[in-house]
Amino acid sequence: MNVGSYHKQSSDAGLITLQANPRQVKGFEQFAGLVPKAVSAAQRRAINKTLRWLRTHVARSVGQQERIAIAAVRQRLRAYTVGSNGQGRLWFGLNPIEASRAGRARQTRAGVSVAGRRYQGAFYRQVYGGQSDIWIRTASKHFRASDYPDSETGRARSGWINENDSRFPLAKAKISLEEVRPHFSSWTNKAHQRLLVVMEQELNFEMHKLSRSTGNG
């Protein structure tokens, strides 16, 4: 059983779990024995507040590093508030993100530009689905698999479709998020340190609330 915050990664996602380490809140044991519900409420608020803080900072960090609109990164982040197990979680989808969501796409004669990236020979339009994306014909001399993740080998994956009955295979421009993987450990450590600070604030609030209630009694 894990004690304290930790993270796990899979091929397409990362999951950061936040939970209090009993050793680090040992100084509040006497208070916890008197009013366990107050301590539980303080921990729940602290974890939920830290989750919101973590989601904001991860989105900002990834957006700046990968030159992707922060709003688009936030859509890949899902915060799960504290459950009965005393844990809160932040899920981050790591599949390549559509380049068209990185910023404002502009069509030029040479191709498409977006957020400082240029996709030569590509075009921006609605081909499949409900919104426009950046596409290129895989037969184009400008096609590079690194700019179109999920389209390598021509298999029908999420970034590759056939147009006009397989005569013009297309690939969708995407941005790989593999470079953010090494940061999960750092994010988890920073979030846990933040959790300790917020936990102390919330526990102090509960003690202050209890002292006022006792004094008024």
HELIX and SHEET records of a PDB file:
HELIX    1   1 PRO A   22  PHE A   28  5                                   7    
HELIX    2   2 GLU A   29  LEU A   34  1                                   6    
HELIX    3   3 PRO A   36  GLU A   66  1                                  31    
HELIX    4   4 ILE A   70  ARG A   74  1                                   5    
HELIX    5   5 ALA A   99  ARG A  101  5                                   3    
HELIX    6   6 ALA A  145  ASP A  147  5                                   3    
HELIX    7   7 GLU A  152  GLY A  154  5                                   3    
HELIX    8   8 GLU A  178  HIS A  183  5                                   6    
HELIX    9   9 PHE A  184  ASN A  216  1                                  33    
SHEET    1   A 4 TYR A   6  GLN A   9  0                                        
SHEET    2   A 4 ALA A  13  LEU A  18 -1                                        
SHEET    3   A 4 GLY A  88  GLY A  93 -1                                        
SHEET    4   A 4 LEU A  77  TYR A  80 -1                                        
SHEET    1   B 2 ILE A  97  GLU A  98  0                                        
SHEET    2   B 2 LYS A 174  ILE A 175 -1                                        
SHEET    1   C 3 ARG A 106  GLN A 107  0                                        
SHEET    2   C 3 GLY A 111  VAL A 114 -1                                        
SHEET    3   C 3 ARG A 117  GLN A 120 -1                                        
SHEET    1   D 4 PHE A 123  ARG A 125  0                                        
SHEET    2   D 4 ASP A 133  ARG A 137 -1                                        
SHEET    3   D 4 PHE A 168  LYS A 172 -1                                        
SHEET    4   D 4 TRP A 160  GLU A 163 -1                                        
END                                                                             
